[in-house]
């Protein structure tokens, strides 16, 4: 663990040193790029403002309805996340129930370098939908956008929409709530769409691919029988010992019926591979080949003929779904540097909730303001405890 962190810090230092040199050499400030001394890079543009305004103006009533629903979704997301955090802590300390790890996504530490392309593409798209929704909601509520930008803080990337704060502050309460909740609502919707595609993956790729008719090897374990006998990533396995394979489930079922250390013949698209299997690490009576597989979908289009392409699509959808839903739920927590922080400030600063005052730490504060401070502290504490206990689970 310590070694991984040191390696990550070394890569991070090299990355920022290179970025700073490029910034100075090519004078990137001419292109509205700015590097702050605390490892923050900003790029702003006003060129997207007109496009976002046109999208917002095209279906203004639809956006108002959608983002009004988003306000209620935002409250539900925050309550669900807090309840999940509490349940997770109880499961951890009571040793009853399954504990779900809550970890920051850090390349090289919590994200393998093999998964980095999926992660980067997913993050870019998630932030695009998030900030685009903020922009649409702002224009719909007659709040102007100053600029749209990209932010890179240390190792975390993101986007932002710079609103006209005077217009934002003078907007109606419901308008503010719509704008602040819109980003998470967009992430929730896109995450659910991705989840639906994953659940019906074969159907969604059916215009380009036939039904599964075998498996494709996506990983070969080092030192395994499969590696010794020349099985390669991308090999398509159609039969095992003459028995036809339909998908990854039938592949597993057939293997589970073969005793350990048996002769196994794999019929692949490039010919038969005969091998002697080993003993499975989790069940010494079953055969072990040392491969990880995914459904093989034969392509009906020559340009999409690579058997690994559906696997790449599926992996991307999984990453996109996880990051989209994580952004939707975590971002609505009532914590100052999240959208939920300002959202609940607007909600609990309403004069109706603060008509009654109480004394807290020697000051007179409204009931709504007091509840908000308690909620912010509890949310930050629960997030910290969940991340901390997840680090111990690794």
Beta strands, then each sheet from edge to edge (+ up, - down):
strand 1: 33-36
strand 2: 40-45
strand 3: 145-153
strand 4: 156-163
strand 5: 209-220
strand 6: 236-240
strand 7: 243-244
strand 8: 263-268
strand 9: 271-276
strand 10: 278-280
strand 11: 283-288
strand 12: 291-299
strand 13: 357-360
strand 14: 363-366
sheet 1: 1+ 2- 3+ 4-
sheet 2: 7+ 6- 5+ 12-
sheet 3: 7+ 6- 8+ 9-
sheet 4: 10+ 11-
sheet 5: 13+ 14-
end
